[in-house]
């Protein structure tokens, strides 16, 4: 984990010894994630405006990437939106951006407004307790292909009981269809638990991923951003 002066960036990779013992809490928001190898890692930081940025990043060949924490701290200091953050990471990684999968979610101070950019992960999914499952496909095949003129974010409202899930290709391949996505939501517990899944500690999320779902070739990582049900918020 990396945590320095200014805006701390909390970062995790496949070494379970560095994982947090509990989900991260930002007001009513809960964030939990797990990566099963060093080909993926996830980061969380909160900027000067109170927005929380969650990043899941992986490399297609499973190779370990250079540390991008400094770039994320700079983005937090400037309160960058997901497009600006993605372009910063592309520049920092340089030639290593080829084959990189990336998704960024920036959550507002009151937890329900989300700016989402799925640059190049196979699938990002939003689970809504009323509307059900909504997948968001990647803009490009690799972070190296991202261009500012073609990058746009989705603005979502994360409802109470809802969850946003970022996954790498070792969890959900690019050709995953609706049946596979529905099976995954059940295996992870999103259907019917929704945002409650984000309250699971990272080691428990890893256990569920291994035992209830399994993995495919490629880096394996998942991050769940959720709001607990209304009854638990009142409690």
VENHUZI-V606629 format. One record per backbone hydrogen bond with DSSP energy under -1.0 kcal/mol. CO is the residue of the C=O (numbers start at 1). NH is the residue of the N-H. If there is no record, write none. Layout:
# VENHUZI-V606629
co=CO nh=NH
co=CO nh=NH
This chain:
# VENHUZI-V606629
co=10 nh=44
co=12 nh=42
co=15 nh=18
co=16 nh=19
co=24 nh=31
co=26 nh=29
co=29 nh=26
co=30 nh=226
co=31 nh=24
co=32 nh=224
co=34 nh=222
co=37 nh=40
co=39 nh=59
co=41 nh=57
co=42 nh=12
co=43 nh=55
co=44 nh=10
co=45 nh=53
co=47 nh=50
co=51 nh=47
co=52 nh=107
co=53 nh=45
co=54 nh=105
co=55 nh=43
co=56 nh=103
co=57 nh=41
co=58 nh=101
co=59 nh=62
co=68 nh=72
co=69 nh=73
co=70 nh=74
co=71 nh=75
co=72 nh=76
co=73 nh=77
co=74 nh=78
co=75 nh=80
co=76 nh=48
co=81 nh=85
co=82 nh=86
co=83 nh=87
co=84 nh=88
co=85 nh=89
co=86 nh=90
co=87 nh=91
co=88 nh=92
co=89 nh=93
co=90 nh=94
co=93 nh=96
co=94 nh=97
co=95 nh=98
co=97 nh=100
co=97 nh=144
co=99 nh=60
co=100 nh=143
co=101 nh=58
co=102 nh=119
co=102 nh=120
co=103 nh=56
co=104 nh=117
co=105 nh=54
co=106 nh=115
co=107 nh=52
co=108 nh=111
co=112 nh=158
co=113 nh=108
co=114 nh=156
co=115 nh=106
co=116 nh=154
co=117 nh=104
co=117 nh=119
co=118 nh=139
co=119 nh=140
co=123 nh=167
co=124 nh=136
co=125 nh=165
co=126 nh=134
co=127 nh=163
co=128 nh=132
co=132 nh=128
co=134 nh=126
co=136 nh=124
co=142 nh=145
co=143 nh=146
co=147 nh=150
co=154 nh=116
co=156 nh=114
co=159 nh=162
co=161 nh=195
co=162 nh=227
co=163 nh=127
co=164 nh=225
co=165 nh=125
co=166 nh=223
co=168 nh=171
co=168 nh=172
co=170 nh=216
co=173 nh=176
co=177 nh=181
co=178 nh=182
co=179 nh=183
co=180 nh=184
co=181 nh=185
co=182 nh=186
co=183 nh=187
co=184 nh=188
co=185 nh=190
co=185 nh=191
co=189 nh=193
co=190 nh=194
co=193 nh=196
co=194 nh=197
co=195 nh=198
co=196 nh=199
co=197 nh=200
co=201 nh=205
co=202 nh=206
co=203 nh=207
co=204 nh=208
co=205 nh=209
co=206 nh=210
co=207 nh=211
co=208 nh=212
co=209 nh=214
co=219 nh=170
co=220 nh=36
co=221 nh=168
co=222 nh=34
co=223 nh=166
co=224 nh=32
co=225 nh=164
co=226 nh=30
co=229 nh=232
co=229 nh=233
co=230 nh=234
co=231 nh=235
